[in-house]
Amino acid sequence: MTDLFEDYHKQPPELRAIVSEIEEKSLTGLDYPDLVLFQSRCEAIGYTFDYDLSGTPFNLKAIKK
């Protein structure tokens, strides 16, 4: 499965805007409330991702219907 964090050129513009915000926020540190917010925004447009205990998001993918 393709991780859209890694294959960023496959991201649609709306998703790319959210991912850019995630990347910008990660420079100062992501916490769990940030990740939950970003994940809910991604899910609202049909995508989701996982994150680990260190707060690193990964495995960005389309939600299967």
C-alpha positions in Angstrom: 0.0 0.0 0.0 1.2 3.5 -0.8 2.0 5.9 2.1 1.0 9.3 0.8 3.3 11.0 3.2 6.1 9.4 1.2 4.4 9.6 -2.2 3.4 13.2 -1.7 3.1 13.8 -5.5 0.0 11.6 -5.4 -1.8 13.8 -2.9 -4.8 15.8 -4.1 -4.5 19.5 -3.4 -6.9 19.5 -0.5 -5.0 16.8 1.3 -1.7 18.4 0.4 -2.8 21.6 2.2 -3.5 19.6 5.4 -0.2 17.7 5.1 1.7 21.0 4.7 0.2 22.2 8.0 1.1 18.9 9.7 4.7 19.3 8.4 4.9 22.9 9.6 3.5 22.1 13.0 5.9 19.2 13.3 8.8 21.6 13.3 7.7 22.9 16.7 6.4 19.5 17.9 3.2 17.6 17.4 1.2 16.5 20.4 -1.7 14.1 20.5 -4.4 16.8 20.3 -2.7 18.1 17.2 -2.6 14.6 15.6 -6.3 14.0 16.5 -7.3 17.3 14.9 -5.2 16.7 11.7 -6.5 13.1 11.5 -10.1 14.3 11.8 -9.5 16.9 9.0 -8.0 14.2 6.8 -10.9 11.8 7.5 -13.4 14.5 6.6 -12.0 14.4 3.0 -11.6 10.6 2.8 -8.1 10.0 4.1 -6.5 8.8 7.4 -3.2 8.0 8.9 -1.6 6.3 11.9 0.8 7.7 14.4 3.1 6.2 16.9 3.8 6.9 20.6 6.4 9.5 19.7 3.7 11.5 17.8 5.1 10.7 14.3 2.3 10.3 11.7 2.7 7.6 9.0 0.8 5.5 6.6 -1.4 8.2 5.0 -3.9 6.5 2.8 -7.4 6.8 1.4 -10.2 5.4 3.6 -11.6 2.3 2.0 -15.3 2.5 1.4 
